[in-house]
Amino acid sequence: VSTAAKPWFAAYCHCDSCRRAHAAPMFQVAWIAADSFKFTAGEDTVKHFQKDKDGNGIVRSFCTNCGTRVRNSMPTKPELCGFFPNLVDVSEDRTAAFAGVWKPQFHWLHTE
């Protein structure tokens, strides 16, 4: 995947839905403009899953070859894309700059 966008915000999410989806206590996500998110290869292997039957919940996209989570989207905010910064290949000389751009600004805990 590729993006030239700077994040609208980046966070570590701790909500129940994300903890279950990642089988982890938290995960890093950066929300960017949806039209700036680009697949560089393998878009045909990406499938989507939405747990909520009402059609308003987060849509989680993943690679059917390896299971890697690729992005999140929200039907209620189609202009945004939840992007996982660890998916971007970063050259060694850009690592520090990259980390600064994608550094989470806060921990996000949404309870329902």
CYANA upper distance limits for C-alpha pairs under 8 A (distance plus 0.5 A):
  1 VAL  CA     37 PHE  CA      7.81
  1 VAL  CA     38 LYS  CA      6.14
  1 VAL  CA     39 PHE  CA      4.91
  1 VAL  CA     40 THR  CA      5.65
  1 VAL  CA     41 ALA  CA      7.75
  1 VAL  CA     87 LEU  CA      7.31
  1 VAL  CA     88 VAL  CA      6.82
  2 SER  CA     37 PHE  CA      6.72
  2 SER  CA     38 LYS  CA      5.63
  2 SER  CA     39 PHE  CA      6.70
  2 SER  CA     40 THR  CA      6.94
  2 SER  CA     88 VAL  CA      7.08
  3 THR  CA     36 SER  CA      6.14
  3 THR  CA     37 PHE  CA      5.62
  3 THR  CA     38 LYS  CA      6.63
  4 ALA  CA     36 SER  CA      7.20
  5 ALA  CA     32 ILE  CA      7.04
  5 ALA  CA     33 ALA  CA      7.70
  5 ALA  CA     36 SER  CA      6.58
  6 LYS  CA     32 ILE  CA      7.28
  6 LYS  CA    101 VAL  CA      7.26
  6 LYS  CA    102 TRP  CA      8.27
  7 PRO  CA     30 ALA  CA      6.19
  7 PRO  CA     31 TRP  CA      6.00
  7 PRO  CA     32 ILE  CA      5.22
  7 PRO  CA     33 ALA  CA      8.27
  7 PRO  CA    101 VAL  CA      8.06
  7 PRO  CA    102 TRP  CA      7.45
  8 TRP  CA     30 ALA  CA      7.79
  8 TRP  CA     31 TRP  CA      5.99
  8 TRP  CA     32 ILE  CA      5.86
  8 TRP  CA     33 ALA  CA      8.00
  9 PHE  CA     30 ALA  CA      6.26
  9 PHE  CA     31 TRP  CA      6.06
  9 PHE  CA     32 ILE  CA      7.98
  9 PHE  CA    104 PRO  CA      7.92
  9 PHE  CA    105 GLN  CA      7.66
 10 ALA  CA     28 GLN  CA      7.82
 10 ALA  CA     29 VAL  CA      6.20
 10 ALA  CA     30 ALA  CA      4.49
 10 ALA  CA     31 TRP  CA      6.69
 10 ALA  CA    102 TRP  CA      6.81
 10 ALA  CA    103 LYS  CA      7.01
 10 ALA  CA    104 PRO  CA      4.88
 10 ALA  CA    105 GLN  CA      6.39
 10 ALA  CA    106 PHE  CA      7.92
 11 ALA  CA     28 GLN  CA      6.29
 11 ALA  CA     29 VAL  CA      6.16
 11 ALA  CA     30 ALA  CA      6.89
 11 ALA  CA    103 LYS  CA      8.22
 11 ALA  CA    104 PRO  CA      4.71
 11 ALA  CA    105 GLN  CA      6.23
 11 ALA  CA    106 PHE  CA      5.67
 11 ALA  CA    107 HIS  CA      6.00
 11 ALA  CA    108 TRP  CA      6.74
 12 TYR  CA     26 MET  CA      6.55
 12 TYR  CA     27 PHE  CA      5.75
 12 TYR  CA     28 GLN  CA      5.00
 12 TYR  CA     29 VAL  CA      6.89
 12 TYR  CA    104 PRO  CA      6.82
 12 TYR  CA    106 PHE  CA      7.08
 12 TYR  CA    107 HIS  CA      5.23
 12 TYR  CA    108 TRP  CA      6.40
 13 CYS  CA     18 CYS  CA      7.33
 13 CYS  CA     19 ARG  CA      8.48
 13 CYS  CA     26 MET  CA      5.83
 13 CYS  CA     27 PHE  CA      6.00
 13 CYS  CA     28 GLN  CA      6.93
 13 CYS  CA     29 VAL  CA      7.73
 13 CYS  CA    107 HIS  CA      6.43
 13 CYS  CA    108 TRP  CA      5.13
 13 CYS  CA    109 LEU  CA      6.53
 14 HIS  CA     18 CYS  CA      7.05
 14 HIS  CA     19 ARG  CA      6.63
 14 HIS  CA     25 PRO  CA      6.83
 14 HIS  CA     26 MET  CA      5.18
 14 HIS  CA     27 PHE  CA      7.62
 14 HIS  CA    107 HIS  CA      7.75
 14 HIS  CA    108 TRP  CA      6.48
 14 HIS  CA    109 LEU  CA      5.47
 14 HIS  CA    110 HIS  CA      7.86
 15 CYS  CA     19 ARG  CA      6.63
 15 CYS  CA     26 MET  CA      8.27
 15 CYS  CA    108 TRP  CA      7.79
 15 CYS  CA    109 LEU  CA      5.52
 15 CYS  CA    110 HIS  CA      5.59
 15 CYS  CA    111 THR  CA      6.96
 16 ASP  CA     20 ARG  CA      6.66
 16 ASP  CA    110 HIS  CA      8.35
 16 ASP  CA    111 THR  CA      7.99
 17 SER  CA     21 ALA  CA      6.66
 18 CYS  CA     22 HIS  CA      6.52
 18 CYS  CA     26 MET  CA      7.65
 18 CYS  CA     27 PHE  CA      7.88
 19 ARG  CA     23 ALA  CA      6.04
 19 ARG  CA     24 ALA  CA      5.67
 19 ARG  CA     25 PRO  CA      5.90
 19 ARG  CA     26 MET  CA      6.27
 19 ARG  CA     27 PHE  CA      8.05
 20 ARG  CA     24 ALA  CA      7.51
 22 HIS  CA     26 MET  CA      8.27
 22 HIS  CA     27 PHE  CA      7.75
 28 GLN  CA     84 PHE  CA      7.06
 28 GLN  CA     85 PRO  CA      8.08
 28 GLN  CA    104 PRO  CA      7.75
 29 VAL  CA     82 GLY  CA      6.47
 29 VAL  CA     83 PHE  CA      6.18
 29 VAL  CA     84 PHE  CA      5.62
 29 VAL  CA     85 PRO  CA      7.46
 29 VAL  CA    104 PRO  CA      8.38
 30 ALA  CA     82 GLY  CA      6.15
 30 ALA  CA     83 PHE  CA      5.71
 30 ALA  CA     84 PHE  CA      6.83
 30 ALA  CA     85 PRO  CA      7.42
 30 ALA  CA    102 TRP  CA      7.31
 30 ALA  CA    104 PRO  CA      8.09
 31 TRP  CA     80 LEU  CA      6.74
 31 TRP  CA     81 CYS  CA      5.96
 31 TRP  CA     82 GLY  CA      4.96
 31 TRP  CA     83 PHE  CA      6.45
 32 ILE  CA     36 SER  CA      7.75
 32 ILE  CA     37 PHE  CA      8.13
 32 ILE  CA     80 LEU  CA      6.12
 32 ILE  CA     81 CYS  CA      5.85
 32 ILE  CA     82 GLY  CA      7.02
 32 ILE  CA     83 PHE  CA      7.42
 33 ALA  CA     37 PHE  CA      7.70
 33 ALA  CA     79 GLU  CA      6.32
 33 ALA  CA     80 LEU  CA      5.27
 33 ALA  CA     81 CYS  CA      6.50
 34 ALA  CA     78 PRO  CA      7.65
 34 ALA  CA     79 GLU  CA      5.73
 34 ALA  CA     80 LEU  CA      5.15
 34 ALA  CA     81 CYS  CA      5.14
 35 ASP  CA     79 GLU  CA      7.88
 37 PHE  CA     81 CYS  CA      7.86
 37 PHE  CA     83 PHE  CA      8.46
 39 PHE  CA     43 GLU  CA      6.46
 42 GLY  CA     46 VAL  CA      7.65
 45 THR  CA     63 CYS  CA      6.09
 45 THR  CA     64 THR  CA      5.95
 45 THR  CA     65 ASN  CA      7.21
 46 VAL  CA     61 SER  CA      6.91
 46 VAL  CA     62 PHE  CA      5.91
 46 VAL  CA     63 CYS  CA      5.07
 46 VAL  CA     64 THR  CA      6.43
 46 VAL  CA     70 VAL  CA      8.50
 47 LYS  CA     61 SER  CA      6.10
 47 LYS  CA     62 PHE  CA      6.11
 47 LYS  CA     63 CYS  CA      6.95
 47 LYS  CA     64 THR  CA      7.01
 48 HIS  CA     59 VAL  CA      6.89
 48 HIS  CA     60 ARG  CA      6.08
 48 HIS  CA     61 SER  CA      4.83
 48 HIS  CA     62 PHE  CA      6.93
 49 PHE  CA     59 VAL  CA      6.09
 49 PHE  CA     60 ARG  CA      5.71
 49 PHE  CA     61 SER  CA      6.85
 50 GLN  CA     55 GLY  CA      7.95
 50 GLN  CA     57 GLY  CA      7.10
 50 GLN  CA     58 ILE  CA      6.71
 50 GLN  CA     59 VAL  CA      5.15
 50 GLN  CA     60 ARG  CA      6.84
 51 LYS  CA     57 GLY  CA      7.53
 51 LYS  CA     58 ILE  CA      8.19
 51 LYS  CA     59 VAL  CA      8.22
 52 ASP  CA     56 ASN  CA      7.32
 52 ASP  CA     57 GLY  CA      5.76
 52 ASP  CA     58 ILE  CA      8.26
 55 GLY  CA     75 PRO  CA      7.78
 56 ASN  CA     74 MET  CA      7.52
 56 ASN  CA     75 PRO  CA      6.16
 56 ASN  CA     76 THR  CA      6.83
 57 GLY  CA     74 MET  CA      6.86
 57 GLY  CA     75 PRO  CA      7.56
 58 ILE  CA     72 ASN  CA      6.90
 58 ILE  CA     73 SER  CA      6.19
 58 ILE  CA     74 MET  CA      5.31
 58 ILE  CA     75 PRO  CA      7.69
 59 VAL  CA     72 ASN  CA      6.04
 59 VAL  CA     73 SER  CA      5.63
 59 VAL  CA     74 MET  CA      6.59
 59 VAL  CA     75 PRO  CA      8.18
 60 ARG  CA     69 ARG  CA      7.82
 60 ARG  CA     70 VAL  CA      8.25
 60 ARG  CA     71 ARG  CA      6.65
 60 ARG  CA     72 ASN  CA      5.15
 60 ARG  CA     73 SER  CA      7.20
 61 SER  CA     69 ARG  CA      6.53
 61 SER  CA     70 VAL  CA      5.97
 61 SER  CA     71 ARG  CA      5.79
 61 SER  CA     72 ASN  CA      6.60
 62 PHE  CA     67 GLY  CA      6.33
 62 PHE  CA     68 THR  CA      5.96
 62 PHE  CA     69 ARG  CA      4.78
 62 PHE  CA     70 VAL  CA      5.52
 62 PHE  CA     71 ARG  CA      7.65
 63 CYS  CA     67 GLY  CA      5.46
 63 CYS  CA     68 THR  CA      5.84
 63 CYS  CA     69 ARG  CA      7.06
 63 CYS  CA     70 VAL  CA      7.33
 64 THR  CA     68 THR  CA      8.43
 69 ARG  CA     84 PHE  CA      8.49
 70 VAL  CA     83 PHE  CA      7.54
 70 VAL  CA     84 PHE  CA      7.24
 70 VAL  CA     87 LEU  CA      8.12
 71 ARG  CA     81 CYS  CA      7.28
 71 ARG  CA     82 GLY  CA      5.85
 71 ARG  CA     83 PHE  CA      5.45
 71 ARG  CA     84 PHE  CA      6.93
 72 ASN  CA     81 CYS  CA      6.47
 72 ASN  CA     82 GLY  CA      5.04
 72 ASN  CA     83 PHE  CA      7.18
 73 SER  CA     77 LYS  CA      8.14
 73 SER  CA     78 PRO  CA      7.38
 73 SER  CA     80 LEU  CA      7.19
 73 SER  CA     81 CYS  CA      5.61
 73 SER  CA     82 GLY  CA      6.43
 74 MET  CA     78 PRO  CA      6.47
 74 MET  CA     80 LEU  CA      7.90
 74 MET  CA     81 CYS  CA      8.16
 85 PRO  CA    102 TRP  CA      7.27
 90 VAL  CA     94 ARG  CA      6.69
 90 VAL  CA     95 THR  CA      6.52
 90 VAL  CA     98 PHE  CA      7.96
 91 SER  CA     95 THR  CA      6.87
 94 ARG  CA     98 PHE  CA      6.45
 95 THR  CA     99 ALA  CA      6.58
 96 ALA  CA    100 GLY  CA      6.89
 97 ALA  CA    101 VAL  CA      6.99
 98 PHE  CA    102 TRP  CA      6.81
 99 ALA  CA    103 LYS  CA      6.12
